[in-house]
Amino acid sequence: MLGQLWSRCLKVVPKLGTVVVKLGVCLCIYLCLGSLFLPIAIADSIPESIQSAASANLSRSSNPPDIQRILDRGTLKVVLLNQENSPFFMMHGGALEGLDITLAKAIATQLGVKLELMPTATTFDEAVDTVYKLDADLALSKVSRTLKRARLVRFSQPYLRMRQGLLVNRVQITQQTNGRDMTEVIRDLTGTIGVIQGSSYVGFAKQKFPKTKVIEFTDWADLVNAVMQGKVLAAYRDELEVKKVIRTQPGSALQFQTIALTDTEDAIAAVLPWDSEHLLAFVNQYLDSNKINYTADTVLEDYADYFKKSG
């Protein structure tokens, strides 16, 4: 009995050996092919965005592109209006100086580059457009933040917050008052209002005073004279500009009345290209770190000497 079993085992063993050998050969082929195609399969399963990011990291520069562009050029290009507006930008001793110029110099210094001032814009909207077209890195020119402009560019956090103001002809506003509360008079204001051409106040006036006729002036001094002569009822601008008139022309208080609109705000900020995300963060951090957050009254106090020069 045992002999028969042993005889059968001897016949089966060679067949098992053949099967084992074949299985071993198949396993080797499978492993070899897997080593060739597995990396390709894995690569195909990785999203293109991750593959692109990995490739970009291999050639990544030491700075974000918007910062690197400035560093490669070696200058920070800042656009301004082409007319003085103390205390923000004005000529003194053959050079531009003022609040906006000080900010521009500080940001350029922190970036480690030179400052190139470009006093070329004829209007505030043109200053915004210059940045949008990448002809300048920043606009620091007392530019108001508006939703219309924010469609084209980015704004930093405000470095100056003010109320909107009216410089009105005292005689004409008295005629409209006729015993009524001033708040009611302003809400229903009629007549002609002057604003600066290409400024945010063109749109503000049409929204705030729908019953008035809005006329655009290219020069603030001409608008102030028009109010004084009674050609327009009021000049509509920020409270700082309105208060400056009284401060630099003390005798004008007899002809003018100043009104600050308490339910409004005019936020002044730096203007940047819409794709300059890191430069925006850099500017915001500078403003935040140095606690730069002016009001109309603090500007009037801190830059009192500038008004003396311009007056």
ChimeraX attribute file (.defattr): number of C-alpha atoms within 10 A of each C-alpha:
attribute: neighborCount
match mode: 1-to-1
recipient: residues
	/A:1	5
	/A:2	6
	/A:3	7
	/A:4	8
	/A:5	9
	/A:6	10
	/A:7	10
	/A:8	10
	/A:9	10
	/A:10	10
	/A:11	10
	/A:12	10
	/A:13	11
	/A:14	11
	/A:15	11
	/A:16	11
	/A:17	11
	/A:18	11
	/A:19	12
	/A:20	12
	/A:21	12
	/A:22	11
	/A:23	12
	/A:24	12
	/A:25	11
	/A:26	12
	/A:27	12
	/A:28	11
	/A:29	11
	/A:30	11
	/A:31	11
	/A:32	11
	/A:33	11
	/A:34	13
	/A:35	10
	/A:36	10
	/A:37	10
	/A:38	12
	/A:39	11
	/A:40	11
	/A:41	11
	/A:42	9
	/A:43	11
	/A:44	11
	/A:45	9
	/A:46	10
	/A:47	9
	/A:48	11
	/A:49	9
	/A:50	10
	/A:51	13
	/A:52	10
	/A:53	11
	/A:54	12
	/A:55	11
	/A:56	11
	/A:57	10
	/A:58	8
	/A:59	8
	/A:60	12
	/A:61	10
	/A:62	8
	/A:63	11
	/A:64	13
	/A:65	16
	/A:66	16
	/A:67	19
	/A:68	14
	/A:69	14
	/A:70	19
	/A:71	16
	/A:72	9
	/A:73	11
	/A:74	16
	/A:75	18
	/A:76	25
	/A:77	21
	/A:78	28
	/A:79	26
	/A:80	29
	/A:81	22
	/A:82	16
	/A:83	15
	/A:84	17
	/A:85	18
	/A:86	23
	/A:87	22
	/A:88	21
	/A:89	25
	/A:90	21
	/A:91	14
	/A:92	11
	/A:93	6
	/A:94	7
	/A:95	8
	/A:96	16
	/A:97	19
	/A:98	19
	/A:99	18
	/A:100	24
	/A:101	21
	/A:102	14
	/A:103	19
	/A:104	24
	/A:105	19
	/A:106	14
	/A:107	19
	/A:108	19
	/A:109	13
	/A:110	11
	/A:111	17
	/A:112	14
	/A:113	17
	/A:114	17
	/A:115	18
	/A:116	17
	/A:117	20
	/A:118	16
	/A:119	17
	/A:120	14
	/A:121	19
	/A:122	15
	/A:123	20
	/A:124	21
	/A:125	17
	/A:126	17
	/A:127	28
	/A:128	28
	/A:129	20
	/A:130	23
	/A:131	23
	/A:132	22
	/A:133	12
	/A:134	13
	/A:135	15
	/A:136	23
	/A:137	25
	/A:138	29
	/A:139	30
	/A:140	26
	/A:141	29
	/A:142	22
	/A:143	24
	/A:144	24
	/A:145	20
	/A:146	15
	/A:147	9
	/A:148	10
	/A:149	17
	/A:150	14
	/A:151	9
	/A:152	15
	/A:153	19
	/A:154	23
	/A:155	23
	/A:156	19
	/A:157	21
	/A:158	19
	/A:159	20
	/A:160	18
	/A:161	17
	/A:162	20
	/A:163	19
	/A:164	23
	/A:165	24
	/A:166	24
	/A:167	29
	/A:168	25
	/A:169	25
	/A:170	19
	/A:171	15
	/A:172	16
	/A:173	20
	/A:174	15
	/A:175	9
	/A:176	16
	/A:177	15
	/A:178	10
	/A:179	9
	/A:180	10
	/A:181	9
	/A:182	16
	/A:183	11
	/A:184	10
	/A:185	16
	/A:186	17
	/A:187	12
	/A:188	14
	/A:189	20
	/A:190	16
	/A:191	15
	/A:192	18
	/A:193	26
	/A:194	29
	/A:195	24
	/A:196	20
	/A:197	18
	/A:198	17
	/A:199	18
	/A:200	20
	/A:201	22
	/A:202	19
	/A:203	14
	/A:204	16
	/A:205	20
	/A:206	14
	/A:207	10
	/A:208	15
	/A:209	18
	/A:210	14
	/A:211	15
	/A:212	17
	/A:213	15
	/A:214	21
	/A:215	16
	/A:216	15
	/A:217	17
	/A:218	14
	/A:219	12
	/A:220	17
	/A:221	10
	/A:222	12
	/A:223	24
	/A:224	22
	/A:225	13
	/A:226	18
	/A:227	23
	/A:228	22
	/A:229	12
	/A:230	17
	/A:231	14
	/A:232	22
	/A:233	26
	/A:234	28
	/A:235	29
	/A:236	24
	/A:237	25
	/A:238	24
	/A:239	23
	/A:240	18
	/A:241	21
	/A:242	23
	/A:243	21
	/A:244	17
	/A:245	20
	/A:246	17
	/A:247	17
	/A:248	14
	/A:249	11
	/A:250	10
	/A:251	11
	/A:252	13
	/A:253	14
	/A:254	12
	/A:255	15
	/A:256	23
	/A:257	19
	/A:258	19
	/A:259	18
	/A:260	18
	/A:261	16
	/A:262	10
	/A:263	7
	/A:264	13
	/A:265	15
	/A:266	21
	/A:267	20
	/A:268	23
	/A:269	23
	/A:270	26
	/A:271	32
	/A:272	28
	/A:273	25
	/A:274	16
	/A:275	13
	/A:276	18
	/A:277	15
	/A:278	14
	/A:279	22
	/A:280	23
	/A:281	13
	/A:282	17
	/A:283	21
	/A:284	20
	/A:285	14
	/A:286	16
	/A:287	18
	/A:288	13
	/A:289	9
	/A:290	9
	/A:291	10
	/A:292	14
	/A:293	14
	/A:294	16
	/A:295	16
	/A:296	17
	/A:297	13
	/A:298	12
	/A:299	15
	/A:300	19
	/A:301	10
	/A:302	12
	/A:303	16
	/A:304	15
	/A:305	13
	/A:306	19
	/A:307	16
	/A:308	11
	/A:309	12
	/A:310	13
	/A:311	12
